[in-house]
């Protein structure tokens, strides 16, 4: 089993709430969802040889309606 590192993470409330809802929809913990999304981003980057988004440095906008 690989060693896991702990990383302190601060999120805006809107992002936290959106990730938590997504995690619940996918039957994952919030930590599991974040790890899954990061893993998928790395996999996609390795596959394409570039970042998934051209705008990674821009703050995401959430539709919380």
Buried (B, 14 or more C-beta within 10 A) or exposed (E): EEEEEEEEEEEEEEEEEBBBEBBEEEEBEBEEBBEBBEEEBEEEEEEEEEEEEEEEEEEEEEEEE
